[in-house]
């Protein structure tokens, strides 16, 4: 029997070793550290299964070159990097990893909240200069503060549980409210406008799609109370870059913790902006990011909220299960 060929993109050496242990000699495994996109789509012309991560762009150009492709097993929850309609038209199945890091992302969310609320980043930079003065470093308690959670799914619920451990009040906005859960965890569902108006800290945990694109924008940003903290460990496109910059510049956001930002994929390779046709809006977003990163009250982390040892292993295990189940006709986490 011919071997099933699987190409993994955006893999580290550690992931490569882990995945090799999961497949026997009936599989041919190919590993590429770079993302898959139109410029290297020739690599998958004869591949049966591909497994990309978040920076790959699997559009119609890529799929047109994939002559033997049967399955895209993305190692992520989101799949907006894949042209689903084109995949469906070519009868290519798509699988994702719906659950892997609920607690992992929630913990990173609170790492950002605590770093801001207790000025840990400022204090660290001062101590590097041998400056141990307390002036300007006074923080505030999380107890009794109102946390606004946009997206009360699996990750959002973990955030709510942690918030309750700190004694916080919680309000949430979600298109599909679970009132039994709200009663059990003692939080309240509200409209987006109410959440923006009444939160001391706002945190994003919704997926990115046509409904959540620029959910927070220049039209509703002024509804946020001045000095509110903003956390984004979800997707950059949920907030309009112009609104984010405006909010920080005008102290609507008294602090921001950002694990994602629009145009971040362009920074994977420093010369990409010189060698590729980059959309004007992405250039604008990157310029705003460079201005924001100089702000003392803004913390950036490099899209690492998901990246714990345990979460990455769960991602790979689920991906392997998706591939094996697809090949044997069993149920898997099927997008299409």
C-alpha positions in Angstrom: 0.0 0.0 0.0 1.3 3.5 -0.8 2.2 5.6 2.3 0.0 8.5 3.4 2.0 11.7 3.1 1.4 14.3 5.8 3.1 17.8 5.6 3.3 19.7 8.9 4.0 23.4 8.6 5.2 25.9 11.3 6.8 23.1 13.4 9.6 23.3 15.9 12.2 20.6 16.3 10.6 19.6 19.6 7.2 19.2 17.9 8.8 17.3 15.1 10.2 14.7 17.5 6.9 14.4 19.3 4.9 13.9 16.1 7.3 11.3 14.7 6.6 9.1 17.7 2.8 9.1 16.9 3.0 7.7 13.4 4.2 4.3 12.1 6.1 3.4 8.9 2.8 3.6 6.9 3.1 7.3 7.0 5.6 9.7 5.3 6.0 12.8 7.4 7.3 16.1 6.1 8.1 19.0 8.4 8.5 22.6 7.4 9.3 25.4 9.9 7.8 28.1 7.7 4.1 28.8 7.1 2.3 27.5 4.1 1.2 30.2 1.6 1.0 30.9 -2.2 4.8 31.4 -2.5 5.6 27.8 -1.4 2.4 26.0 -2.3 4.3 23.8 -4.7 5.4 21.8 -1.7 2.0 20.3 -1.3 1.2 19.4 -4.9 1.3 15.7 -4.1 0.5 15.7 -0.4 -2.5 13.9 1.0 -2.8 15.7 4.3 -1.5 19.0 5.6 -1.3 20.4 9.1 -0.8 24.1 9.3 -0.8 26.5 12.3 -2.0 30.1 12.6 0.3 31.9 10.2 -0.3 29.8 7.2 -2.6 31.3 4.5 -4.4 28.6 2.7 -6.3 30.5 0.1 -7.6 29.4 -3.4 -4.2 29.8 -4.9 -2.7 27.3 -2.5 -5.6 24.9 -2.8 -5.5 25.0 -6.6 -2.0 23.6 -6.4 -2.9 20.8 -4.0 -3.8 18.1 -6.5 -4.1 15.2 -4.0 -5.1 16.9 -0.8 -7.8 15.3 1.2 -7.5 16.8 4.7 -6.4 20.0 6.3 -5.8 19.4 10.0 -5.1 22.8 11.4 -3.4 22.8 14.8 -5.6 25.6 16.0 -9.1 26.3 17.1 -9.7 29.1 14.6 -9.7 28.3 10.9 -10.1 31.8 9.3 -6.7 31.3 7.7 -8.3 28.6 5.4 -10.6 29.3 2.4 -13.4 27.0 3.6 -15.6 27.5 0.6 -12.8 26.6 -1.8 -11.9 23.6 0.3 -15.5 22.5 0.3 -15.7 22.9 -3.5 -12.6 20.7 -3.9 -14.0 18.1 -1.4 -11.1 18.7 1.0 -12.1 18.1 4.6 -11.0 20.5 7.3 -10.4 19.6 11.0 -9.5 21.8 13.9 -8.6 21.6 17.6 -11.6 23.0 19.4 -10.4 22.5 22.9 -6.8 22.5 24.1 -5.9 25.5 26.2 -8.9 26.8 28.0 -7.0 27.1 31.3 -3.8 27.9 29.5 -5.1 31.1 27.7 -7.1 32.0 30.8 -3.9 31.9 33.0 -2.0 34.1 30.5 -4.9 36.5 30.5 -4.5 36.9 34.2 -0.8 37.2 33.9 -1.4 40.3 31.7 -4.1 41.6 34.1 -1.8 41.3 37.1 1.2 42.7 35.3 -0.8 45.8 34.5 -2.8 46.1 37.8 0.4 45.9 39.9 2.8 47.6 37.5 5.1 44.6 37.3 6.5 45.5 33.9 7.4 49.0 35.0 8.9 47.8 38.3 11.1 45.2 36.5 12.5 47.8 34.1 13.3 50.1 37.0 15.1 47.4 39.0 17.3 46.8 35.9 18.5 50.4 36.4 19.0 49.7 40.1 16.1 52.0 40.8 13.9 50.7 43.7 11.7 53.8 44.2 8.0 53.1 44.7 6.8 56.3 43.2 4.4 55.7 40.2 4.2 52.0 40.9 1.1 51.8 43.1 -1.4 49.3 41.8 -4.9 48.4 42.6 -6.8 45.4 44.0 -8.7 43.1 41.7 -11.2 42.3 44.5 -14.6 43.9 43.9 -13.6 45.3 40.4 -15.8 44.5 37.5 -14.4 42.3 34.8 -16.1 42.4 31.4 -15.7 39.1 29.4 -16.5 39.3 25.7 -17.0 35.7 24.6 -18.1 33.4 27.4 -17.1 30.1 25.7 -14.7 27.5 27.1 -11.8 30.0 27.6 -14.1 32.8 28.8 -15.6 30.6 31.4 -12.1 29.7 32.7 -11.4 33.4 33.0 -14.6 33.9 34.9 -13.7 31.1 37.3 -10.3 32.6 38.0 -11.9 36.1 38.4 -14.2 34.7 41.0 -11.2 33.4 42.9 -9.9 37.0 43.1 -13.3 38.2 44.4 -14.2 40.1 41.2 -17.6 41.0 39.9 -18.1 39.6 36.3 -20.3 40.6 33.4 -20.2 38.9 30.1 -21.4 39.3 26.5 -22.0 36.3 24.4 -24.5 35.7 21.5 -25.5 32.3 23.1 -26.0 32.9 26.9 -25.9 30.0 29.3 -28.1 31.2 32.2 -27.6 28.0 34.3 -23.8 28.6 34.1 -24.3 32.3 34.9 -26.2 31.3 38.0 -23.6 28.7 39.1 -20.6 31.0 38.6 -22.4 34.2 39.7 -22.0 36.4 36.7 -24.4 38.4 34.5 -24.9 38.5 30.8 -25.2 42.1 29.4 -25.3 43.8 26.0 -22.0 44.8 24.5 -22.7 48.5 25.2 -23.4 47.8 28.8 -20.2 45.8 29.1 -18.1 48.6 27.6 -19.7 51.1 29.9 -19.5 49.2 33.2 -16.2 47.2 33.1 -13.0 48.1 35.0 -11.2 45.5 32.9 -12.3 44.2 29.5 -11.0 40.9 28.1 -11.6 39.4 24.7 -12.3 35.6 24.3 -14.5 35.4 21.2 -13.6 33.8 17.8 -12.7 36.0 14.9 -15.3 35.9 12.1 -17.5 38.3 10.0 -19.7 38.9 13.1 -16.8 39.8 15.4 -14.7 41.8 12.9 -13.9 45.1 14.6 -16.5 44.4 17.3 -14.9 47.2 19.3 -14.4 50.1 16.9 -14.3 53.9 16.6 -18.1 54.1 16.8 -18.3 52.4 20.3 -14.9 53.0 21.9 -16.0 56.2 23.6 -18.6 54.2 25.5 -15.7 52.7 27.6 -15.0 54.4 30.9 -11.7 56.3 31.0 -8.9 54.3 32.6 -10.4 50.9 31.8 -7.8 48.1 31.3 -8.0 46.1 28.0 -6.8 42.6 27.4 -6.7 40.7 24.1 -5.6 37.1 24.0 -8.1 36.2 21.3 -7.7 37.6 17.8 -6.5 41.0 16.7 -9.3 41.7 14.3 -11.9 41.8 17.1 -10.8 45.4 17.8 -10.2 48.0 15.1 -6.5 49.1 15.3 -7.4 52.7 15.0 -9.8 52.4 18.0 -7.1 50.6 20.0 -4.5 53.3 19.4 -7.1 56.1 20.0 -8.2 54.5 23.3 -4.6 54.2 24.6 -3.6 57.7 23.4 -6.6 59.3 25.1 -6.5 57.2 28.3 -9.8 55.5 27.6 -7.6 52.4 28.1 -5.6 53.1 31.2 -3.5 50.0 30.3 -3.5 47.3 27.6 -2.2 43.7 27.6 -2.0 42.4 24.0 -1.0 38.9 23.0 -2.2 39.6 19.4 -2.1 42.6 17.1 -3.2 43.2 13.5 -0.5 42.4 11.0 1.5 40.3 13.4 2.0 37.7 10.7 4.1 40.1 8.7 6.7 40.2 11.5 7.5 36.5 11.1 10.1 37.6 8.6 11.6 41.1 9.0 12.0 41.7 5.2 8.4 40.7 4.3 7.2 44.3 4.2 9.9 45.0 1.5 9.4 41.8 -0.5 5.6 41.4 -0.5 2.6 43.5 -1.5 1.3 44.5 1.9 -2.1 46.0 2.4 -2.1 49.6 3.5 -4.3 48.8 6.5 -1.7 46.2 7.7 1.1 48.8 7.4 -1.0 51.3 9.3 -1.7 48.7 12.0 2.0 47.9 12.3 2.9 51.5 12.6 0.4 51.9 15.4 1.8 48.9 17.1 5.3 50.4 17.0 3.9 53.5 18.6 2.0 51.5 21.2 5.0 49.4 22.2 6.7 52.5 23.4 3.9 53.2 25.9 4.6 52.4 29.5 1.1 51.2 30.1 1.0 48.7 27.2 2.4 45.2 27.4 2.9 43.0 24.3 3.5 39.3 24.3 4.2 37.5 21.0 1.0 35.4 20.5 2.1 33.0 23.3 -1.1 32.7 25.4 -1.6 29.1 24.1 2.0 28.1 24.5 2.4 25.9 27.5 4.0 22.5 27.4 0.7 20.8 28.2 -1.4 22.8 25.8 1.0 22.2 22.8 1.0 18.5 23.5 -2.8 18.5 23.7 -2.9 20.3 20.3 -0.6 17.7 18.7 -2.5 14.8 20.2 -5.8 16.1 19.0 -4.4 16.7 15.5 -3.0 13.1 15.4 -6.4 11.8 16.5 -8.2 13.9 13.8 -5.9 12.5 11.1 -6.2 8.9 12.2 -10.0 9.2 12.6 -10.4 10.8 9.2 -8.4 7.9 7.6 -10.4 5.2 9.4 -13.8 6.8 9.0 -14.4 7.6 12.6 -15.7 10.9 14.1 -13.2 13.7 14.4 -13.3 17.5 15.0 -14.7 18.3 11.5 -15.2 21.9 10.4 -16.4 20.8 6.9 
